[in-house]
Amino acid sequence: MALGLYMILFVAMSTISILGLLLLFLVKSPGVKRILFCIMAIWGMGVAAMHASSLPSNWIGAQLFAWGLGFLNVAGIVLYVKAKNDSARQIACILAAVSIVGGILKLFVL
């Protein structure tokens, strides 16, 4: 029973991540893109926190890697706020995407 719930949770997380990232890179409106970026950055931090807290307490290296993936979102937010042009904002979106994809893959593989 519990494994079925975890399967549903993982499929829902994967679907939200895929749809959010597709919208993040396909939407052209700057206002909508800013909102999507903030939502996806928070989502990526949540995925990183879930990944880090799901690991055993003696797996320090794996936990640090998971928190590092979450830190990519923080760096992306700072870069997005300080950005003066669209290329810097695109790099911030790529940082958030790498964090989300890495977190979901690590949850799936581990």
TILOTI-698137 format. One record per atom (N, C-alpha, C, CB): residue number from 1; atom name; y negated, x, z. Coordinates in nm, 2 decimals. Atoms other than C-alpha are relative to their C-alpha. Glycine has a CB too. Layout:
# TILOTI-698137
<NUM; "CA"; <Y; X; Z>> ...
//
This chain:
# TILOTI-698137
<1; "N"; <0.12; 0.08; 0.00>> <1; "CA"; <0.00; 0.00; 0.00>> <1; "C"; <-0.13; 0.09; 0.00>> <1; "CB"; <0.00; -0.09; 0.12>> <2; "N"; <0.12; -0.09; -0.01>> <2; "CA"; <-0.25; 0.27; 0.10>> <2; "C"; <-0.02; 0.08; -0.12>> <2; "CB"; <0.01; 0.09; 0.12>> <3; "N"; <0.02; -0.08; 0.12>> <3; "CA"; <-0.18; 0.48; -0.20>> <3; "C"; <-0.05; -0.08; -0.12>> <3; "CB"; <0.14; 0.06; -0.04>> <4; "N"; <0.06; 0.09; 0.11>> <4; "CA"; <-0.26; 0.18; -0.43>> <4; "C"; <-0.15; -0.01; 0.02>> <4; "CB"; <0.07; -0.13; 0.01>> <5; "N"; <0.14; 0.01; -0.03>> <5; "CA"; <-0.59; 0.15; -0.26>> <5; "C"; <-0.08; 0.13; -0.04>> <5; "CB"; <-0.03; -0.03; 0.15>> <6; "N"; <0.06; -0.13; 0.04>> <6; "CA"; <-0.66; 0.52; -0.31>> <6; "C"; <-0.01; 0.01; -0.16>> <6; "CB"; <0.08; 0.12; 0.05>> <7; "N"; <0.00; 0.00; 0.15>> <7; "CA"; <-0.57; 0.48; -0.68>> <7; "C"; <-0.11; -0.09; -0.05>> <7; "CB"; <0.14; -0.05; -0.05>> <8; "N"; <0.11; 0.09; 0.05>> <8; "CA"; <-0.81; 0.19; -0.72>> <8; "C"; <-0.14; 0.07; 0.03>> <8; "CB"; <0.00; -0.14; 0.08>> <9; "N"; <0.12; -0.07; -0.03>> <9; "CA"; <-1.08; 0.39; -0.54>> <9; "C"; <-0.03; 0.12; -0.10>> <9; "CB"; <0.01; 0.06; 0.14>> <10; "N"; <0.01; -0.11; 0.10>> <10; "CA"; <-1.02; 0.69; -0.77>> <10; "C"; <-0.04; -0.05; -0.14>> <10; "CB"; <0.12; 0.09; 0.00>> <11; "N"; <0.03; 0.06; 0.13>> <11; "CA"; <-1.03; 0.48; -1.08>> <11; "C"; <-0.14; -0.05; 0.00>> <11; "CB"; <0.10; -0.11; -0.04>> <12; "N"; <0.14; 0.05; -0.01>> <12; "CA"; <-1.35; 0.31; -0.97>> <12; "C"; <-0.10; 0.12; 0.00>> <12; "CB"; <-0.02; -0.09; 0.13>> <13; "N"; <0.09; -0.12; -0.01>> <13; "CA"; <-1.51; 0.65; -0.88>> <13; "C"; <-0.01; 0.06; -0.14>> <13; "CB"; <0.05; 0.10; 0.10>> <14; "N"; <0.00; -0.06; 0.13>> <14; "CA"; <-1.41; 0.79; -1.22>> <14; "C"; <-0.08; -0.09; -0.10>> <14; "CB"; <0.14; 0.02; -0.05>> <15; "N"; <0.07; 0.09; 0.10>> <15; "CA"; <-1.54; 0.48; -1.41>> <15; "C"; <-0.15; 0.01; 0.03>> <15; "CB"; <0.05; -0.14; 0.02>> <16; "N"; <0.15; 0.00; -0.04>> <16; "CA"; <-1.88; 0.49; -1.22>> <16; "C"; <-0.05; 0.14; -0.05>> <16; "CB"; <-0.02; -0.01; 0.15>> <17; "N"; <0.05; -0.14; 0.04>> <17; "CA"; <-1.91; 0.87; -1.29>> <17; "C"; <-0.01; 0.00; -0.15>> <17; "CB"; <0.10; 0.10; 0.05>> <18; "N"; <0.00; -0.01; 0.14>> <18; "CA"; <-1.82; 0.84; -1.66>> <18; "C"; <-0.12; -0.09; -0.06>> <18; "CB"; <0.13; -0.04; -0.06>> <19; "N"; <0.10; 0.09; 0.05>> <19; "CA"; <-2.05; 0.54; -1.72>> <19; "C"; <-0.14; 0.05; 0.03>> <19; "CB"; <0.02; -0.14; 0.05>> <20; "N"; <0.12; -0.05; -0.04>> <20; "CA"; <-2.33; 0.69; -1.52>> <20; "C"; <-0.05; 0.12; -0.08>> <20; "CB"; <0.00; 0.03; 0.14>> <21; "N"; <0.04; -0.12; 0.07>> <21; "CA"; <-2.32; 1.02; -1.70>> <21; "C"; <-0.03; -0.03; -0.15>> <21; "CB"; <0.12; 0.10; 0.01>> <22; "N"; <0.03; 0.04; 0.13>> <22; "CA"; <-2.30; 0.86; -2.04>> <22; "C"; <-0.14; -0.07; -0.01>> <22; "CB"; <0.10; -0.11; -0.05>> <23; "N"; <0.13; 0.06; 0.00>> <23; "CA"; <-2.61; 0.65; -1.96>> <23; "C"; <-0.11; 0.10; 0.03>> <23; "CB"; <-0.01; -0.11; 0.11>> <24; "N"; <0.10; -0.10; -0.03>> <24; "CA"; <-2.79; 0.95; -1.82>> <24; "C"; <-0.04; 0.08; -0.12>> <24; "CB"; <0.06; 0.10; 0.11>> <25; "N"; <0.03; -0.08; 0.11>> <25; "CA"; <-2.76; 1.14; -2.14>> <25; "C"; <-0.03; -0.08; -0.13>> <25; "CB"; <0.12; 0.09; -0.03>> <26; "N"; <0.02; 0.08; 0.12>> <26; "CA"; <-2.79; 0.85; -2.39>> <26; "C"; <-0.13; -0.09; 0.01>> <26; "CB"; <0.11; -0.09; -0.02>> <27; "N"; <0.12; 0.08; -0.02>> <27; "CA"; <-3.09; 0.66; -2.24>> <27; "C"; <-0.12; 0.08; -0.04>> <27; "CB"; <-0.01; -0.05; 0.15>> <28; "N"; <0.12; -0.07; 0.05>> <28; "CA"; <-3.43; 0.75; -2.40>> <28; "C"; <-0.12; -0.02; 0.09>> <28; "CB"; <-0.02; -0.04; -0.14>> <29; "N"; <0.12; 0.03; -0.08>> <29; "CA"; <-3.67; 0.58; -2.16>> <29; "C"; <-0.02; 0.09; 0.12>> <29; "CB"; <0.01; -0.15; 0.04>> <30; "N"; <0.02; -0.09; -0.11>> <30; "CA"; <-3.82; 0.83; -1.92>> <30; "C"; <0.01; -0.06; 0.14>> <30; "CB"; <-0.13; 0.07; -0.01>> <31; "N"; <-0.01; 0.07; -0.13>> <31; "CA"; <-3.85; 0.58; -1.63>> <31; "C"; <0.14; -0.03; 0.04>> <31; "CB"; <-0.08; -0.12; -0.01>> <32; "N"; <-0.14; 0.03; -0.03>> <32; "CA"; <-3.49; 0.46; -1.66>> <32; "C"; <0.08; 0.13; 0.02>> <32; "CB"; <0.06; -0.08; -0.12>> <33; "N"; <-0.07; -0.13; -0.02>> <33; "CA"; <-3.37; 0.82; -1.70>> <33; "C"; <-0.02; 0.06; 0.13>> <33; "CB"; <-0.04; 0.09; -0.11>> <34; "N"; <0.03; -0.05; -0.13>> <34; "CA"; <-3.55; 0.92; -1.38>> <34; "C"; <0.08; -0.07; 0.11>> <34; "CB"; <-0.15; -0.01; 0.03>> <35; "N"; <-0.08; 0.08; -0.10>> <35; "CA"; <-3.38; 0.63; -1.19>> <35; "C"; <0.14; 0.04; -0.01>> <35; "CB"; <-0.03; -0.15; -0.02>> <36; "N"; <-0.14; -0.03; 0.02>> <36; "CA"; <-3.04; 0.71; -1.34>> <36; "C"; <0.03; 0.14; 0.06>> <36; "CB"; <0.04; 0.00; -0.15>> <37; "N"; <-0.02; -0.14; -0.05>> <37; "CA"; <-3.08; 1.08; -1.25>> <37; "C"; <0.01; 0.00; 0.15>> <37; "CB"; <-0.11; 0.09; -0.05>> <38; "N"; <0.00; 0.01; -0.15>> <38; "CA"; <-3.16; 1.00; -0.89>> <38; "C"; <0.13; -0.06; 0.05>> <38; "CB"; <-0.12; -0.08; 0.05>> <39; "N"; <-0.12; 0.07; -0.04>> <39; "CA"; <-2.87; 0.76; -0.86>> <39; "C"; <0.12; 0.09; -0.02>> <39; "CB"; <0.02; -0.13; -0.08>> <40; "N"; <-0.11; -0.09; 0.02>> <40; "CA"; <-2.63; 1.01; -1.02>> <40; "C"; <0.00; 0.12; 0.09>> <40; "CB"; <0.00; 0.04; -0.15>> <41; "N"; <0.00; -0.12; -0.09>> <41; "CA"; <-2.75; 1.30; -0.81>> <41; "C"; <0.05; -0.04; 0.14>> <41; "CB"; <-0.15; 0.05; 0.01>> <42; "N"; <-0.05; 0.05; -0.13>> <42; "CA"; <-2.69; 1.09; -0.49>> <42; "C"; <0.15; -0.02; -0.01>> <42; "CB"; <-0.08; -0.13; 0.04>> <43; "N"; <-0.14; 0.02; 0.02>> <43; "CA"; <-2.36; 0.99; -0.63>> <43; "C"; <0.08; 0.13; 0.00>> <43; "CB"; <0.03; -0.07; -0.14>> <44; "N"; <-0.06; -0.13; 0.00>> <44; "CA"; <-2.27; 1.35; -0.69>> <44; "C"; <0.01; 0.06; 0.14>> <44; "CB"; <-0.07; 0.10; -0.09>> <45; "N"; <-0.01; -0.04; -0.14>> <45; "CA"; <-2.36; 1.44; -0.33>> <45; "C"; <0.10; -0.07; 0.08>> <45; "CB"; <-0.14; -0.01; 0.06>> <46; "N"; <-0.10; 0.08; -0.07>> <46; "CA"; <-2.14; 1.16; -0.21>> <46; "C"; <0.14; 0.04; -0.04>> <46; "CB"; <-0.02; -0.15; -0.03>> <47; "N"; <-0.13; -0.05; 0.04>> <47; "CA"; <-1.85; 1.28; -0.42>> <47; "C"; <0.03; 0.13; 0.06>> <47; "CB"; <0.01; 0.01; -0.16>> <48; "N"; <-0.02; -0.13; -0.06>> <48; "CA"; <-1.90; 1.63; -0.29>> <48; "C"; <0.03; -0.01; 0.15>> <48; "CB"; <-0.12; 0.09; -0.02>> <49; "N"; <-0.03; 0.02; -0.14>> <49; "CA"; <-1.91; 1.51; 0.07>> <49; "C"; <0.14; -0.06; 0.02>> <49; "CB"; <-0.11; -0.09; 0.06>> <50; "N"; <-0.13; 0.06; -0.01>> <50; "CA"; <-1.60; 1.30; 0.02>> <50; "C"; <0.11; 0.11; -0.03>> <50; "CB"; <0.02; -0.12; -0.10>> <51; "N"; <-0.10; -0.11; 0.03>> <51; "CA"; <-1.42; 1.60; -0.13>> <51; "C"; <0.01; 0.10; 0.11>> <51; "CB"; <-0.04; 0.07; -0.13>> <52; "N"; <0.00; -0.10; -0.10>> <52; "CA"; <-1.52; 1.84; 0.14>> <52; "C"; <0.06; -0.06; 0.13>> <52; "CB"; <-0.15; 0.04; 0.03>> <53; "N"; <-0.06; 0.05; -0.12>> <53; "CA"; <-1.43; 1.60; 0.42>> <53; "C"; <0.14; -0.04; -0.01>> <53; "CB"; <-0.09; -0.13; 0.04>> <54; "N"; <-0.15; 0.03; 0.02>> <54; "CA"; <-1.09; 1.52; 0.27>> <54; "C"; <0.09; 0.12; 0.01>> <54; "CB"; <0.02; -0.07; -0.13>> <55; "N"; <-0.08; -0.12; -0.01>> <55; "CA"; <-0.98; 1.88; 0.30>> <55; "C"; <0.03; 0.03; 0.14>> <55; "CB"; <-0.08; 0.12; -0.06>> <56; "N"; <-0.03; -0.04; -0.13>> <56; "CA"; <-0.81; 2.02; 0.60>> <56; "C"; <-0.10; 0.10; 0.06>> <56; "CB"; <0.14; 0.07; 0.01>> <57; "N"; <0.11; -0.08; -0.06>> <57; "CA"; <-1.04; 2.20; 0.85>> <57; "C"; <0.02; 0.15; -0.01>> <57; "CB"; <-0.01; -0.03; 0.15>> <58; "N"; <-0.02; -0.14; 0.02>> <58; "CA"; <-0.88; 2.54; 0.79>> <58; "C"; <-0.01; 0.05; -0.14>> <58; "CB"; <0.14; 0.04; 0.06>> <59; "N"; <0.03; -0.04; 0.14>> <59; "CA"; <-0.95; 2.54; 0.42>> <59; "C"; <-0.14; 0.02; -0.02>> <59; "CB"; <0.06; -0.11; -0.10>> <60; "N"; <0.14; -0.02; 0.00>> <60; "CA"; <-1.29; 2.69; 0.46>> <60; "C"; <-0.05; 0.03; -0.14>> <60; "CB"; <-0.03; 0.12; 0.09>> <61; "N"; <0.04; -0.03; 0.14>> <61; "CA"; <-1.31; 2.83; 0.10>> <61; "C"; <-0.01; -0.12; -0.09>> <61; "CB"; <0.09; 0.10; -0.06>> <62; "N"; <0.00; 0.12; 0.08>> <62; "CA"; <-1.23; 2.50; -0.06>> <62; "C"; <-0.11; -0.09; 0.04>> <62; "CB"; <0.14; -0.07; 0.01>> <63; "N"; <0.11; 0.08; -0.05>> <63; "CA"; <-1.48; 2.32; 0.16>> <63; "C"; <-0.13; 0.06; -0.04>> <63; "CB"; <0.01; -0.01; 0.16>> <64; "N"; <0.12; -0.06; 0.04>> <64; "CA"; <-1.75; 2.57; 0.08>> <64; "C"; <-0.02; -0.03; -0.15>> <64; "CB"; <0.00; 0.15; 0.02>> <65; "N"; <0.01; 0.03; 0.14>> <65; "CA"; <-1.67; 2.52; -0.29>> <65; "C"; <-0.05; -0.15; -0.02>> <65; "CB"; <0.13; 0.02; -0.07>> <66; "N"; <0.04; 0.14; 0.01>> <66; "CA"; <-1.70; 2.14; -0.25>> <66; "C"; <-0.15; -0.02; 0.04>> <66; "CB"; <0.09; -0.09; 0.09>> <67; "N"; <0.14; 0.02; -0.04>> <67; "CA"; <-2.03; 2.17; -0.06>> <67; "C"; <-0.09; 0.07; -0.11>> <67; "CB"; <-0.03; 0.07; 0.14>> <68; "N"; <0.08; -0.06; 0.11>> <68; "CA"; <-2.15; 2.41; -0.34>> <68; "C"; <-0.02; -0.09; -0.12>> <68; "CB"; <0.07; 0.13; -0.04>> <69; "N"; <0.02; 0.10; 0.10>> <69; "CA"; <-2.09; 2.14; -0.59>> <69; "C"; <-0.10; -0.10; 0.03>> <69; "CB"; <0.14; -0.07; -0.03>> <70; "N"; <0.10; 0.09; -0.05>> <70; "CA"; <-2.30; 1.91; -0.38>> <70; "C"; <-0.14; 0.06; -0.01>> <70; "CB"; <0.03; -0.05; 0.14>> <71; "N"; <0.13; -0.08; 0.00>> <71; "CA"; <-2.57; 2.18; -0.36>> <71; "C"; <-0.06; 0.00; -0.14>> <71; "CB"; <0.01; 0.14; 0.05>> <72; "N"; <0.05; 0.01; 0.13>> <72; "CA"; <-2.59; 2.17; -0.74>> <72; "C"; <-0.09; -0.12; -0.03>> <72; "CB"; <0.11; 0.00; -0.10>> <73; "N"; <0.08; 0.12; 0.01>> <73; "CA"; <-2.73; 1.82; -0.71>> <73; "C"; <-0.14; 0.02; 0.06>> <73; "CB"; <0.07; -0.12; 0.06>> <74; "N"; <0.13; -0.03; -0.07>> <74; "CA"; <-3.00; 1.94; -0.46>> <74; "C"; <-0.08; 0.09; -0.09>> <74; "CB"; <0.03; 0.06; 0.13>> <75; "N"; <0.08; -0.09; 0.09>> <75; "CA"; <-3.10; 2.22; -0.70>> <75; "C"; <-0.04; -0.08; -0.12>> <75; "CB"; <0.09; 0.11; -0.05>> <76; "N"; <0.05; 0.09; 0.12>> <76; "CA"; <-3.11; 1.96; -0.99>> <76; "C"; <-0.11; -0.09; 0.04>> <76; "CB"; <0.12; -0.08; -0.05>> <77; "N"; <0.11; 0.09; -0.04>> <77; "CA"; <-3.33; 1.73; -0.79>> <77; "C"; <-0.13; 0.08; 0.01>> <77; "CB"; <0.03; -0.07; 0.13>> <78; "N"; <0.12; -0.09; -0.01>> <78; "CA"; <-3.57; 2.02; -0.71>> <78; "C"; <-0.05; 0.03; -0.13>> <78; "CB"; <0.03; 0.12; 0.09>> <79; "N"; <0.04; -0.04; 0.14>> <79; "CA"; <-3.57; 2.13; -1.07>> <79; "C"; <-0.06; -0.12; -0.07>> <79; "CB"; <0.12; 0.05; -0.08>> <80; "N"; <0.05; 0.12; 0.07>> <80; "CA"; <-3.63; 1.77; -1.19>> <80; "C"; <-0.14; -0.03; 0.05>> <80; "CB"; <0.09; -0.12; 0.02>> <81; "N"; <0.13; 0.03; -0.05>> <81; "CA"; <-3.92; 1.72; -0.96>> <81; "C"; <-0.11; 0.10; -0.04>> <81; "CB"; <0.00; 0.00; 0.16>> <82; "N"; <0.10; -0.10; 0.03>> <82; "CA"; <-4.09; 2.05; -1.04>> <82; "C"; <-0.01; 0.02; -0.16>> <82; "CB"; <0.05; 0.14; 0.05>> <83; "N"; <0.00; -0.02; 0.14>> <83; "CA"; <-4.02; 2.02; -1.42>> <83; "C"; <-0.13; -0.04; -0.06>> <83; "CB"; <0.12; -0.07; -0.06>> <84; "N"; <0.12; 0.03; 0.08>> <84; "CA"; <-4.31; 2.03; -1.66>> <84; "C"; <0.03; -0.05; -0.14>> <84; "CB"; <-0.09; 0.12; 0.00>> <85; "N"; <-0.04; 0.04; 0.14>> <85; "CA"; <-4.12; 1.96; -1.98>> <85; "C"; <0.14; -0.06; 0.00>> <85; "CB"; <0.00; 0.12; -0.10>> <86; "N"; <-0.13; 0.07; 0.01>> <86; "CA"; <-3.81; 1.78; -2.10>> <86; "C"; <0.12; 0.09; 0.00>> <86; "CB"; <0.00; -0.08; -0.13>> <87; "N"; <-0.12; -0.09; 0.00>> <87; "CA"; <-3.59; 2.08; -2.14>> <87; "C"; <0.04; 0.04; 0.14>> <87; "CB"; <-0.04; 0.13; -0.08>> <88; "N"; <-0.03; -0.03; -0.14>> <88; "CA"; <-3.62; 2.16; -1.77>> <88; "C"; <0.07; -0.13; 0.07>> <88; "CB"; <-0.12; 0.04; 0.08>> <89; "N"; <-0.07; 0.13; -0.05>> <89; "CA"; <-3.53; 1.79; -1.69>> <89; "C"; <0.14; -0.01; -0.06>> <89; "CB"; <-0.09; -0.12; -0.04>> <90; "N"; <-0.14; 0.00; 0.06>> <90; "CA"; <-3.23; 1.82; -1.93>> <90; "C"; <0.09; 0.10; 0.08>> <90; "CB"; <-0.01; 0.04; -0.15>> <91; "N"; <-0.08; -0.10; -0.07>> <91; "CA"; <-3.11; 2.13; -1.74>> <91; "C"; <0.03; -0.06; 0.14>> <91; "CB"; <-0.08; 0.13; 0.02>> <92; "N"; <-0.03; 0.06; -0.13>> <92; "CA"; <-3.14; 1.93; -1.41>> <92; "C"; <0.11; -0.11; -0.02>> <92; "CB"; <-0.13; -0.07; 0.06>> <93; "N"; <-0.11; 0.10; 0.02>> <93; "CA"; <-2.93; 1.65; -1.56>> <93; "C"; <0.13; 0.07; -0.03>> <93; "CB"; <-0.04; -0.08; -0.13>> <94; "N"; <-0.13; -0.08; 0.02>> <94; "CA"; <-2.67; 1.91; -1.67>> <94; "C"; <0.05; 0.05; 0.13>> <94; "CB"; <-0.03; 0.11; -0.10>> <95; "N"; <-0.04; -0.04; -0.13>> <95; "CA"; <-2.66; 2.04; -1.32>> <95; "C"; <0.07; -0.11; 0.08>> <95; "CB"; <-0.11; 0.06; 0.09>> <96; "N"; <-0.06; 0.12; -0.07>> <96; "CA"; <-2.59; 1.69; -1.18>> <96; "C"; <0.13; -0.03; -0.07>> <96; "CB"; <-0.10; -0.12; -0.01>> <97; "N"; <-0.12; 0.04; 0.07>> <97; "CA"; <-2.33; 1.63; -1.45>> <97; "C"; <0.11; 0.10; 0.03>> <97; "CB"; <-0.02; 0.00; -0.15>> <98; "N"; <-0.10; -0.10; -0.04>> <98; "CA"; <-2.15; 1.96; -1.37>> <98; "C"; <0.05; -0.03; 0.14>> <98; "CB"; <-0.06; 0.14; -0.01>> <99; "N"; <-0.04; 0.03; -0.14>> <99; "CA"; <-2.15; 1.87; -1.00>> <99; "C"; <0.09; -0.13; 0.00>> <99; "CB"; <-0.12; -0.03; 0.08>> <100; "N"; <-0.08; 0.12; -0.01>> <100; "CA"; <-2.01; 1.52; -1.06>> <100; "C"; <0.14; 0.02; -0.07>> <100; "CB"; <-0.07; -0.12; -0.07>> <101; "N"; <-0.12; -0.02; 0.07>> <101; "CA"; <-1.75; 1.62; -1.32>> <101; "C"; <0.09; 0.10; 0.09>> <101; "CB"; <-0.02; 0.06; -0.14>> <102; "N"; <-0.08; -0.10; -0.08>> <102; "CA"; <-1.64; 1.92; -1.10>> <102; "C"; <0.06; -0.07; 0.13>> <102; "CB"; <-0.09; 0.11; 0.04>> <103; "N"; <-0.04; 0.07; -0.12>> <103; "CA"; <-1.62; 1.70; -0.79>> <103; "C"; <0.12; -0.10; -0.03>> <103; "CB"; <-0.11; -0.08; 0.07>> <104; "N"; <-0.11; 0.09; 0.03>> <104; "CA"; <-1.41; 1.43; -0.96>> <104; "C"; <0.13; 0.07; -0.04>> <104; "CB"; <-0.05; -0.09; -0.12>> <105; "N"; <-0.12; -0.08; 0.04>> <105; "CA"; <-1.18; 1.69; -1.12>> <105; "C"; <0.07; 0.06; 0.12>> <105; "CB"; <-0.04; 0.11; -0.10>> <106; "N"; <-0.06; -0.05; -0.12>> <106; "CA"; <-1.13; 1.86; -0.78>> <106; "C"; <0.07; -0.10; 0.08>> <106; "CB"; <-0.11; 0.07; 0.08>> <107; "N"; <-0.07; 0.11; -0.07>> <107; "CA"; <-1.04; 1.53; -0.62>> <107; "C"; <0.13; -0.04; -0.07>> <107; "CB"; <-0.09; -0.12; 0.01>> <108; "N"; <-0.12; 0.04; 0.08>> <108; "CA"; <-0.79; 1.46; -0.90>> <108; "C"; <0.10; 0.11; 0.01>> <108; "CB"; <-0.04; -0.02; -0.14>> <109; "N"; <-0.10; -0.11; 0.01>> <109; "CA"; <-0.63; 1.81; -0.91>> <109; "C"; <0.05; 0.03; 0.14>> <109; "CB"; <-0.07; 0.12; -0.06>> <110; "N"; <-0.05; -0.04; -0.13>> <110; "CA"; <-0.61; 1.88; -0.54>> <110; "C"; <0.07; -0.11; 0.07>> <110; "CB"; <-0.12; 0.04; 0.09>> 
//
